């Protein structure tokens, strides 16, 4: 549903992501919302997505911290964006939460694939 809205109204989908991000309660919702929900606007709304990722990267809610990396996952295929993504990852390398740790490992592997 979010993906359909994103195609027609990217601004609305960004606002919806901000609203829904407060209620993430499991990895399935987190990953689906961050990857499939925003897929139609990943290329056109890169700057706004990175702003959200930076915001959620500092959250006290571990699902939002994980979400910050999910938001930038697609961009790991673009080598020029690796320094910015690595800053987000570095901030969470010592995170205690299991689901955050898993996302850190996953995104590092995806960055390595692009070299």
Secondary structure, DSSP 8 states (H G I E B T S, - for coil): -HHHHHHH-HHHHHHHHHHHHTT--SHHHHHIIIIITTGGGTTTSHHHHHHHHHHHHT-SSHHHHHHHHHHHGGGGG-GGGHHHHHHHHHTTTT---HHHHHHHHHHHHHHHHH-
